[in-house]
Amino acid sequence: MFENFDWIAAMRTSPVMIVIVACSVLTLGFAIERALYYWKRRANPAQLIAQAAEHVRAGRIREATWLCQGSPHPAGPVAAALLLSAHLSPEAREEKMMIALSEQRLLLERNLGLIGTMGNTAPLIGLLGTVWGIMRAFHDMARTGSAGPSVVAAGVAEALFTTAAGLLITVPAVMLFNHYMRRISVMLTVAENQARTLRLTLEESAPQASRDQRPRESRETESRAMAEVA
């Protein structure tokens, strides 16, 4: 069926087809860009947070921050923001963590709006092409004064072809949009869970660090007092 269709003529006579082809190119380009971006941001967040937690327990907050900042996974920047606010109150640390999560969401969702828009508007563009083709068929009928198949065939073929082209863009665009949104949700959920795990480690290590940082005289005085009581 399609091997006998004059694609060049359809592109030349139907401006709607030009719009559909442009939409398909944009959708494919942004879909590939997002796929490469998500590929680059792959990592093992569980291993990252485990290593950062070891640094935190040892009191090496700066090393843990550097480790998290070097990770491409969203869990890395979120954990780094949490560690940078370790000296703040728990409420402030929570706020810093949520801000970092929002920033990562913006980066992950960039250009997805265009893919979703193409998935929603491509059928309407195809419908516009259908109306355009039917109008062309009636125009040819009025010009020739005949309603024979050869007169209306070009307009009807153009109408059906644009509808099919619009659907061919819509189906993969919607599938890719849903897949990417699901992937973003999983990445951000993992990032939040791992950051909260690191936060618990940070809070558990804080009392011990405070005791270790007390002046030596204070610790010696406390030891002598306990010995006298004994």
C-alpha angles and dihedrals in degrees: 000000000000095000090069094045117107101232095176092052091049090052091047097048100037118060088187090067090057090055091048092051091049090050091050092052092049092047093050093046096051092042091056091045092053093046091054091046093053090046091056092051095057117123143134104267094181092057091044094053092044091056092044090050090055090055091047093052089051091051095249098132094155093054091048090051092051090049093052094045090056094056118099093207116095088242089070100059091040092052090045091054089051093051093047088057094047091116092057130085120278091255091053091048090052091051092049091051093051091049090053090050091052091051091051091049090055091052093047095046095048113128092005090106091066092051091050091047091052090050091054101039102038093080090051090051089050089050089052088053089051092054090045091053093048090050089051091051092053090045091054090048092052093046097050097033090227134103097201121143093251091058099051098031095087095050094045092047090051091049094051093042095056091048091052091047091052091051092048088059096042100054099055092037092056092044092050093046093052092045093050093046090051090049092050091050091052094047093049093045091051090047092052094046093049092046091051089050090054090047091057089051090050093051092047091051095047098077092048091048090050091053092048092051096055116114115272091237091058092051092047091050091051091049092051091048092052090048092052091050090051 
